[in-house]
């Protein structure tokens, strides 16, 4: 997943999308979530798990100025 695609993500994403951004498989992502080792905070919402996009950006080194377009 490229930076442009990362920046176009909504405020939260599902685990499959977060895993793709991190370069890991869906099953590995769920394994890491279950063990408490997923590198991004997750939000359990009923039977769904969401991942905050801003935190995903931090882990991937996407700077806020890239996300907001400031300084361009």
JOURQUI-V334299 format. One record per residue. N is the residue number from 1. RES is the residue in three letters. SS is DSSP state (~ for helix, > for strand, _ for the rest). PSI is psi in whole degrees, -180 to 180 (NA if undefined). D_FIRST is the distance of its C-alpha to the first C-alpha in Angstrom with 1 decimal. Layout:
N,RES,SS,PSI,D_FIRST ; N,RES,SS,PSI,D_FIRST
This chain:
1,UNK,_,127,0.0 ; 2,UNK,_,169,3.8 ; 3,UNK,~,-43,6.8 ; 4,UNK,~,-43,8.3 ; 5,UNK,~,-39,6.3 ; 6,UNK,~,-44,6.8 ; 7,UNK,~,-20,10.2 ; 8,UNK,_,-1,11.0 ; 9,UNK,_,151,10.9 ; 10,UNK,_,178,14.5 ; 11,UNK,_,-36,16.6 ; 12,UNK,>,153,15.9 ; 13,UNK,>,164,13.6 ; 14,UNK,>,170,14.7 ; 15,UNK,~,-37,14.3 ; 16,UNK,~,-44,12.3 ; 17,UNK,~,-43,9.4 ; 18,UNK,~,-42,10.0 ; 19,UNK,~,-43,10.2 ; 20,UNK,~,-43,6.9 ; 21,UNK,~,-35,5.5 ; 22,UNK,~,-10,8.4 ; 23,UNK,_,28,8.1 ; 24,UNK,_,166,11.3 ; 25,UNK,_,161,13.1 ; 26,UNK,~,-45,14.5 ; 27,UNK,~,-41,18.0 ; 28,UNK,~,-40,17.3 ; 29,UNK,~,-47,15.9 ; 30,UNK,~,-36,19.1 ; 31,UNK,~,-45,21.2 ; 32,UNK,~,-38,20.0 ; 33,UNK,~,-47,20.7 ; 34,UNK,~,-36,24.1 ; 35,UNK,~,-4,25.0 ; 36,UNK,_,15,24.1 ; 37,UNK,_,6,21.7 ; 38,UNK,_,135,18.3 ; 39,UNK,_,0,17.1 ; 40,UNK,_,143,16.7 ; 41,UNK,_,141,19.7 ; 42,UNK,>,155,19.7 ; 43,UNK,>,103,21.9 ; 44,UNK,>,121,24.0 ; 45,UNK,>,94,25.2 ; 46,UNK,_,-124,27.7 ; 47,UNK,_,10,26.1 ; 48,UNK,>,150,22.5 ; 49,UNK,>,127,20.3 ; 50,UNK,>,154,18.1 ; 51,UNK,>,124,15.9 ; 52,UNK,>,125,16.4 ; 53,UNK,~,-40,13.4 ; 54,UNK,~,-38,15.4 ; 55,UNK,~,-33,15.9 ; 56,UNK,~,-43,12.3 ; 57,UNK,~,-44,11.9 ; 58,UNK,~,-47,15.0 ; 59,UNK,~,-35,14.0 ; 60,UNK,~,-2,10.9 ; 61,UNK,_,23,13.3 ; 62,UNK,_,117,12.2 ; 63,UNK,_,151,15.8 ; 64,UNK,~,-37,17.6 ; 65,UNK,~,-29,18.9 ; 66,UNK,~,-40,15.4 ; 67,UNK,~,-35,15.0 ; 68,UNK,~,-14,18.6 ; 69,UNK,_,4,19.0 ; 70,UNK,_,146,22.0 ; 71,UNK,_,8,23.3 ; 72,UNK,_,NA,22.0
